[in-house]
Amino acid sequence: MKNDQNKLMYQCKIFSVYEEKVPLPDGRSVKQSWIDHKPTVAVVAVNNENKVLLIKQYRAAVKNHLLEIPAGTMDGEGESPIVCAQRELAEETGFKARTLIKIFEGYLLPGYCSEYMYFFLAKDLFYEPLSADDDEFIEVLPTSFVQAKELLKNGEIIDAKTALGLIMAENYMDHAYLLF
């Protein structure tokens, strides 16, 4: 997404911030800033008791603990979405999945960010933990879909990727029989 008109303003491990002049349909141009972000994954992991593995972790950007589904950024040029989903799931919950089903993919914040996220439903979980990132202190909370809907409804889940992932996963599971 970079071109000769972009000015790099900031760069870190997972994203870069650029500024550029953008032409408008009326002939004027305006300065806009945008974030070039590595691709990401989000995983709705469902255990053998049909409970979703939500995680609770502190998010410095919003100065609060959030309830989320496991998610993370693809490492390196060669890591596929499936490999990343298994890695993030193992790092954040201690489990991997025998079955991973892509349920959605798309841009998260296209108004100012190129982040593209792959959403997976993970089933047939087995315990195979990986070490969490140094800055992650995560609590795993197995939650029924009924409880998760209540948490969404009462504002305890306020993370958009988690809301979308839960809705897409439940819809997929409710209608999977139609796909075969």
C-alpha positions in Angstrom: 0.0 0.0 0.0 3.0 2.3 0.1 3.9 4.6 -2.9 6.2 7.5 -3.7 3.7 10.0 -2.3 3.6 8.5 1.2 5.6 9.9 4.0 6.5 7.4 6.8 5.6 9.1 10.1 6.1 6.2 12.5 7.0 2.5 12.3 6.9 -0.4 14.8 6.8 -4.2 14.8 3.2 -4.6 13.5 2.3 -1.4 11.8 3.5 1.8 10.1 1.8 5.2 10.0 1.9 7.1 6.7 0.8 10.6 5.7 -0.1 11.5 2.1 -1.9 14.0 -0.1 -5.1 12.4 -1.4 -6.8 13.9 -4.5 -10.5 14.6 -4.1 -13.2 14.4 -6.9 -13.5 18.2 -7.0 -9.8 18.7 -7.8 -8.6 19.6 -4.3 -6.3 17.4 -2.3 -6.2 16.8 1.4 -3.6 15.4 3.7 -4.6 12.1 5.3 -2.9 9.7 7.7 -3.3 6.0 7.6 -2.0 2.9 9.2 -0.4 0.1 7.2 -1.0 -3.0 9.4 0.2 -6.6 9.1 -2.6 -9.1 8.5 -4.3 -10.6 11.6 -6.4 -13.5 12.8 -9.2 -14.0 15.3 -10.3 -17.4 16.6 -13.6 -18.5 18.1 -12.5 -21.6 20.0 -15.3 -24.0 21.1 -14.4 -26.7 23.6 -16.0 -30.2 23.9 -18.6 -28.7 26.3 -19.7 -26.3 23.5 -18.2 -23.3 25.4 -16.3 -20.5 23.8 -12.8 -19.8 25.2 -13.0 -16.1 25.8 -9.9 -14.4 27.2 -9.6 -11.5 29.5 -6.6 -9.3 29.1 -5.5 -5.7 29.8 -5.5 -3.4 26.8 -3.3 -0.3 27.4 -4.9 1.6 24.5 -8.3 1.7 26.3 -6.9 1.4 29.8 -9.1 -1.5 30.6 -9.4 -5.3 30.8 -11.4 -6.6 27.8 -13.2 -9.9 27.1 -12.1 -11.1 23.7 -11.6 -14.0 21.5 -7.9 -15.1 20.9 -6.3 -13.0 18.1 -3.0 -11.8 16.9 -0.8 -10.6 14.1 0.8 -12.9 11.4 4.5 -13.3 12.0 6.9 -13.0 9.1 6.2 -13.1 5.4 5.5 -16.8 5.1 3.1 -17.4 8.0 -0.4 -18.4 6.7 -3.6 -17.4 8.4 -4.2 -21.0 9.6 -0.7 -21.4 11.1 -1.1 -18.0 12.8 -4.5 -19.0 14.1 -3.1 -22.2 15.7 -0.2 -20.3 17.2 -2.3 -17.5 18.7 -4.8 -20.0 20.0 -2.0 -22.1 21.7 -0.3 -18.9 23.1 -3.5 -17.4 24.5 -5.5 -20.4 25.6 -3.1 -23.4 25.7 -5.1 -25.2 23.1 -4.8 -26.0 19.4 -7.6 -27.2 17.1 -8.0 -30.3 15.0 -10.6 -28.5 13.0 -10.3 -24.8 11.8 -13.0 -23.3 9.6 -12.6 -19.9 8.1 -15.9 -18.1 8.8 -15.1 -14.6 7.6 -12.3 -12.3 6.4 -12.2 -8.6 5.8 -10.9 -5.2 6.7 -11.4 -4.0 10.3 -11.0 -0.2 10.0 -10.7 0.7 6.3 -11.3 4.4 6.9 -7.7 4.7 8.2 -6.1 1.2 8.5 -5.2 -1.6 6.1 -5.5 -4.3 8.8 -7.1 -7.4 7.2 -8.4 -10.1 9.6 -9.2 -13.7 9.1 -11.8 -15.2 11.4 -11.8 -18.9 12.3 -14.0 -21.3 14.2 -11.8 -23.8 16.1 -13.2 -27.1 17.2 -11.9 -30.4 18.4 -9.5 -28.7 20.7 -6.5 -30.4 22.3 -4.1 -29.1 25.0 -0.8 -28.0 23.5 0.2 -24.7 25.0 2.8 -22.3 23.7 4.4 -19.5 25.8 2.4 -16.3 25.7 4.1 -13.1 24.6 6.1 -11.3 27.4 3.5 -8.5 27.7 0.4 -10.8 27.8 -1.3 -11.8 31.0 -4.3 -13.7 30.0 -7.1 -15.4 31.9 -9.1 -18.0 29.9 -12.9 -18.0 30.6 -14.9 -20.8 29.0 -18.3 -19.3 28.3 -21.5 -20.7 26.9 -22.9 -19.0 23.8 -26.0 -18.0 25.8 -23.7 -16.3 28.4 -21.6 -14.7 25.6 -24.8 -13.2 24.1 -25.7 -11.8 27.5 -22.2 -10.3 27.9 -22.6 -8.7 24.4 -26.1 -7.4 25.3 -25.1 -5.9 28.6 -22.0 -4.2 27.4 -19.4 -6.5 29.0 -18.0 -7.5 25.6 -17.1 -4.3 23.9 -14.5 -5.5 21.4 -15.8 -5.4 17.9 -13.8 -8.4 16.5 -15.1 -10.5 19.4 -18.7 -9.5 18.7 -18.4 -10.2 15.0 -16.5 -13.5 15.6 -19.2 -14.8 18.1 -22.0 -13.8 15.8 -20.4 -15.4 12.7 -19.4 -18.6 14.6 -22.9 -19.1 16.1 -24.5 -18.5 12.7 -22.1 -21.0 11.1 -22.8 -23.6 13.7 -26.6 -23.1 13.6 -26.6 -23.4 9.8 -23.7 -25.7 9.0 -26.1 -28.5 8.2 -27.3 -26.4 5.2 -23.8 -26.5 3.7 -23.6 -30.3 3.3 
